[in-house]
Amino acid sequence: MRSESGVLELTILGRGDNRRLRVLAPDASGLGDFEGVPGSVAEGMVLEGPLSAVNARALRANIPSLQPQPLGLATSAGLGDRLGLATPGHVRAFRRYGAGILPVFAQQSIREMDRLDRTPQQVLDDATFGCLQGGWDGPVGADADHLKSTEEIDRCLAAGFTSFTLDPGEHVRAVPAVVSTDLLAGLQWAALEDDADSMSRRYAGLVVEAEGTVIRVAEDDLRRAAAKYADAVVYTVSMYRHLMACARYPVDVEVSVDETDEPTTLAEHVYLATEMKRLGMTWVSFAPRYVGGFEKGIEYIGDTTVFFDSLVAHANIARAMGPYKISLHSGSDKFSIYDQAVAATGRLVHLKTSGTSYLQALGVAAIHDPALFRAIYDVSRDAYRGARASYQVSAQLDRTPAAENLTDEQLPALVTNSDSRQVLHVGYGAVLTQHDEGGARWMSDALRSLLSTHAEEYESVLESHLGRHLRPFAELSR
Ligand SMILES: [Zn+2]
């Protein structure tokens, strides 16, 4: 790619972990921002350097489209990447199947980053280099996902993220069917800048109406919604105000309560949106907890008609009260509901996937390095019992065969079978941090090395698999 000035020619050499940045300039003055080994060629000066933070920053300075930006209400999709090697394949998927969808290539939850000792800067920089390699010159977002504290916000602001997904899930309460006056009185009214009577009065005459959805919040529903979500409102608003006070550049905000136990009812959605607006927030997308099984890496579990009706209503509330996008978290591999999601939201939607690109990597390993794949599978099965608690997953270990009972030819099916797929999905942390006596993360290193050798194949399977996700959301999809 050419720099904005037209002076520099920027290229990624090699593949996977063997990549280097090459900068070609007419003279040495153009190379000042970059680090590496300079030399001279017939066309001028050339520099070859590492995929370092310094070089990523210099790239974004010289090619402004690589600088993440807020994507606002545009139809968008975030494709997370646990290994930092997937962006070139993601670019291919967007280019071929994602017309009219704005991409988020840098997207990872702080939980995953910390688990893998990846910094927000590394996540952002890996996406920057991947965009250059894939030749992506359109706008890009960068999503700091599932943020739960102001300290996490600060880390992601320092790295340059432009979308902040605020997750108050730990402050969502389990509530009884009937909320007592005592329980209601105990809410954080001062922080809510409100009191119980004022709240009741505000909602008594409220009607939210859009596209055939009409929501009135009955007093009992209001009390339940407040008891369940008031602490979450307080926490979200405090994070939001911190973000707005500290951000030195424009940012998008998403609010997500998807990783909580009970589905978000329509009345609760109205309550959350009403209160967050009243307290001065604006946001571009919202992820409720959906009805049915919205599990990681596999098809939607449940009645898709029920899901569709509920999504239509949530999307209509989002249109009436924002507008803001409906965000589909854990959105991968739910091919049965994408057309419905487009119909329900009118493309006012954001799709998020993350682990599915890691699973595609394991698919490459299953074909080309059965021994490594067996080791990964064994570690994932061992880890599953413990890891299960922190995810919405239903895989049963006793429905997954032991690797020693399978031939090499049977291994790739483990990546597609629902139970073993989820076990592999959830096992990433144990796998990628598995280390030898010297502390080297041998499993991660071996997988990365394999993907570097088979980079074209990894890109190709990402293009087709993520392409299946994007295509229903694209403009003029057929
Ligand atoms: Zn989520």
Boltz pocket constraint, residues with backbone or C-beta under 6 A from the ligand:
constraints:
  - pocket:
      binder: B
      contacts: [[A, 146], [A, 256], [A, 258], [A, 259], [A, 329], [A, 330]]
      max_distance: 6.0
